[in-house]
């Protein structure tokens, strides 16, 4: 009997498809060093990501820094990161074969991220080529996840019903995004959060590796 599969999978990017943590940490610490602030460890940056560059910069700065100054520092973070987004970033183990397998089975792959859209497009094009057909990110006007705006746009552009689409991410905002969009969500354990954090966030299922994730896609429920 032929198994019914999801027609599409929408992936988060940072911590889900690509390990971007080192480049993000380097960019944050570049700005902090420029202004004489204490730098942040890799693990601190790991805990700060998931809600866009402004929230990453805001969380990395001392509490007494004003929001207005944090905006200025975010602009510098954005510029530096744009120039260095591919220095150390790489796909997680098994991701490219997973995308190839999904594409071969006719499953459409897209990305919804809080990363700046231009950077997200560059990263996806560099590592995944045509395996990812659509990328939605922070374009300056669209609300960030966990708002479902980017998901709704992807569903509309790909002419898909939400019940045919799976959402995959690695953090609390991703779990909330899936719920807000009415999609089943899967949390991956190789990203920026622990299994306990992902369960508490409300993911429907967890996947410890790409084979487990493919099995979820393959066994439509």
C-alpha positions in Angstrom: 0.0 0.0 0.0 1.3 3.4 -0.9 1.8 5.7 2.1 0.2 9.1 2.1 2.8 11.8 2.7 2.6 15.4 3.5 2.6 17.5 0.3 5.0 20.1 1.7 7.4 20.7 4.6 8.1 24.2 5.9 11.4 24.4 7.7 12.8 26.9 10.1 16.4 27.7 9.0 18.8 28.5 11.9 19.1 25.5 14.2 16.9 23.4 11.9 18.5 23.2 8.4 21.7 25.0 9.1 24.1 25.4 12.0 24.5 29.2 12.0 25.5 29.6 15.7 29.2 30.3 15.2 28.6 33.0 12.6 25.8 34.6 14.8 28.0 34.5 17.9 30.9 36.0 15.9 28.7 38.8 14.6 27.3 39.6 18.1 30.7 39.7 19.7 32.1 41.8 16.9 29.5 44.5 17.8 30.0 44.1 21.5 33.7 44.4 21.3 33.5 47.5 19.1 31.7 49.3 21.9 33.6 47.9 24.9 30.8 45.5 26.1 31.6 42.1 27.5 31.3 39.3 24.9 28.9 36.5 25.0 29.6 32.7 25.0 28.4 30.4 22.2 25.9 28.9 24.7 24.6 32.3 25.7 24.0 33.2 22.0 22.3 29.8 21.5 19.8 30.8 24.2 19.2 34.2 22.7 18.4 33.2 19.1 15.0 32.5 17.6 13.2 35.9 17.5 15.2 37.8 14.9 18.4 39.9 15.0 17.0 42.8 17.1 16.0 40.4 19.9 19.4 38.7 19.6 21.2 42.0 20.0 18.9 43.2 22.7 19.5 40.1 24.8 23.2 40.2 24.2 23.6 43.8 25.5 23.6 44.9 29.1 20.1 45.6 30.5 20.8 49.3 30.9 21.4 49.9 27.2 18.4 51.8 25.8 16.2 50.3 23.1 17.1 53.1 20.8 20.8 52.3 21.1 20.0 48.6 20.7 18.4 49.4 17.4 21.7 51.1 16.3 23.7 48.1 17.4 21.3 45.8 15.5 22.0 47.7 12.3 25.7 47.1 12.7 25.1 43.5 13.6 23.0 43.1 10.5 25.7 44.6 8.2 28.5 42.5 9.7 26.5 39.3 9.7 25.5 39.9 6.0 29.1 39.9 5.1 30.0 36.9 7.2 26.9 34.7 7.2 28.7 31.9 5.3 32.0 31.9 7.1 31.3 29.0 9.4 27.6 28.1 8.7 26.9 24.7 7.3 23.9 22.3 7.0 23.4 19.9 9.8 24.4 16.3 9.1 21.9 14.5 6.9 19.9 17.6 5.9 20.9 17.7 2.2 20.1 14.0 1.7 16.8 14.6 3.5 15.9 17.4 1.2 16.9 15.4 -1.8 14.8 12.4 -0.6 11.8 14.6 0.0 12.1 16.3 -3.4 12.4 12.8 -5.0 9.1 11.8 -3.4 7.4 15.0 -4.6 7.3 16.8 -1.2 7.8 20.6 -1.6 10.3 22.1 0.7 10.1 25.8 1.9 11.7 27.9 4.6 10.1 30.3 7.1 12.6 32.1 9.3 13.1 35.2 11.4 16.4 35.7 9.7 16.7 38.7 7.3 15.2 37.4 4.1 18.1 38.4 1.9 20.5 36.4 4.1 18.2 33.5 4.3 17.8 33.4 0.5 21.6 33.5 0.1 22.1 30.7 2.5 19.4 28.5 1.0 20.6 29.1 -2.5 24.2 28.4 -1.5 23.6 25.1 0.3 20.4 23.8 -1.1 19.9 25.2 -4.6 16.5 24.2 -6.0 15.8 21.8 -3.2 14.1 24.6 -1.4 11.6 26.4 -3.6 10.5 29.3 -1.4 12.0 31.3 1.4 10.2 33.8 3.6 12.0 35.8 6.3 12.3 39.2 7.9 11.7 41.6 5.0 11.1 44.7 7.2 7.3 44.6 6.8 6.1 41.1 7.5 5.5 40.3 11.2 8.1 37.8 12.6 7.3 34.4 13.9 5.4 33.2 15.9 3.0 35.4 13.9 1.7 33.1 11.1 2.0 35.7 8.3 4.9 34.0 6.6 3.2 30.6 6.8 0.0 32.0 5.3 2.0 33.5 2.4 3.8 30.2 1.7 0.5 28.2 1.7 -1.1 30.8 -0.6 1.9 30.9 -3.1 2.2 27.1 -3.2 -1.6 26.6 -3.3 -1.6 24.2 -0.4 -4.1 23.5 2.4 -2.7 23.6 5.9 -3.7 20.0 6.6 -1.2 18.9 3.9 1.8 20.8 5.3 4.2 20.0 8.1 6.2 22.6 10.0 9.6 21.8 11.4 11.6 23.9 13.8 14.0 23.8 16.8 12.8 26.5 19.3 9.8 27.8 21.2 8.8 30.4 18.6 8.6 27.6 16.0 6.2 25.6 18.2 4.1 28.7 18.6 4.2 29.4 14.9 3.0 25.9 14.0 0.1 26.3 16.5 -0.8 29.8 15.3 -0.8 28.6 11.7 -2.8 25.5 12.4 -0.1 23.1 11.2 1.3 20.0 12.9 4.7 20.9 14.2 7.8 18.7 14.7 10.7 19.9 16.9 14.2 18.7 16.0 16.7 17.8 18.7 19.9 18.9 16.9 19.2 22.6 17.1 19.2 25.4 19.7 16.8 23.9 22.4 16.6 20.8 24.5 13.9 18.1 24.2 12.4 19.3 27.5 12.1 22.9 26.2 10.6 21.7 22.9 8.0 19.5 24.7 7.1 22.4 27.1 6.7 24.7 24.0 4.0 22.3 22.7 5.5 20.5 19.7 3.3 17.7 18.5 6.3 15.4 17.8 10.1 15.4 18.2 12.7 14.1 15.8 16.2 13.1 16.9 17.7 12.7 13.4 16.8 13.2 9.8 15.6 9.6 9.4 13.1 10.1 12.2 12.0 13.4 10.6 11.5 11.7 7.2 9.4 9.0 8.9 7.0 11.7 10.2 6.6 13.2 6.8 6.1 9.8 5.3 3.5 8.7 7.8 0.9 11.5 7.3 -1.4 11.8 10.3 
